[in-house]
Amino acid sequence: MNNAVTQLSLDSWACDNPDTDIPQALETGKVLFFPQLAFALHDTEYALLTPALLGPKTRNISFASAGLSGAVGSDGTLLMLEAMMQRFRRHAQHLIQSLLPRYTASVALGATSFRPMDVSERRQSWRADDRRLHVDAFPSRPNNGERILRVFTNINPAGEPRVWRVGEPFEQVARQFLPNLRPYTAWQARLLKRLGITKSLRSEYDHLMLQLHDNMKRDAAYQDTAPQVTVPFPAGSTWVCFSDQVPHASMAGQYLLEQTLHLPARKLYQPDTSPLAVLRALTGRPLTVEQ
């Protein structure tokens, strides 16, 4: 398709003989695209494809160890929704374990997300607007260099694609924005944790990644002129990427399932390709907090 995307032939959520080039493609910042890999809905589940399930002021519906959140509806509807999301969660986990067996012992399941809203209809601040190119980083959830791996599936019943913009390699982004980022201060990180603003201590790595996220989104000229390609992911397709490494923007589409997984950077096939390794090389500092 293009240099940002690696297309693979797979129509099952478990792969007996994975391509040996998959780890390198994924870990060097490519999006793995599976045009024939669909998540099959049960007949009764098509009734769940409606934004009416979103709770007030909620962008997405989430399922995690604490259960379902962000959804409204009858008890029966919510049970059916939870069952669908749990089934997708298992499928996504099996996909990653079969494609990337070295991850299996270390990867941890994060939240499962159902996104029934039309992306083009969102009205949000620039910081929350995912139609702007960005790499993922989260203000309240520091990860101290841990990778953010995501599996996406387009379940649009009308055949509409999920349209992304995919940007330049992470190192080029870092080289452009690093010189203007604010310095890290440990006392501010400790205060944020003490006040409950962050769930754990924000490391210098987290501090830099948050600023990259914000500065990319804030910079209108960068959004327009940065190297990028437009990629339509058809209904019935699946794609996988490290969203902390791949600059991406979701421009159009409705009805998406997404599974987040977390992986220590040292457990990659090639740890020196991680954003942590790139930022360490560019700054000359360790950036992480000893656990």
C-alpha angles and dihedrals in degrees: 000000000000140000092276095057131055111201118211133186109234130133099172130072090228122057119200096191110028120195109261090222093063098088093051093047093049097042094047090058106270124141111235108221123197107185094181098043106102131171105229116221122211113242092253092051095069086078087067092065097097134102087226088086091067116102121230113296090000123137099187142011115240136199121194139142090294091057135245121345136177096032133111129193144091120319090254093051093049092049091052091047092050091049091052093049093047090052091052089047090057092046093052092047091051091049094054094043093052097042096042107026094171089067095057099090094047109031117104126201116242128185125321114224134202113195111192097162124103105249093216092058097057117115109198144145117272090255093055096038107110090188085082120082111261146143116237121262127144127216097213099036113059113189102187094224098322114145124248109218118183136190116201129190127185109220097171107153093206094057095250116155127236103236121209136178111218119200142203128301116293095244091059090051092049094048091052099047105029097081092062100043119116116251120258120251119197095207091059090051091051091048093051090053093046091052091049093243090124124037092221138005113302109232125207087257090058090046092054094044092051090052092048089052093049099040093049091052094043095051107086093183091054091050090055102038107030115112106268145146132213113235123188112203106202125226108272094034134111132208135186132200145149097257092195088063107033115074103225143165128193107221106169143001143082135229111035135166118208134183122197121206129182127216133177109246091232089062095063120111086241109023092182090069094064123108087244091057092045093050092045090053093048096045101032090224132112093236096190134094117240110249 
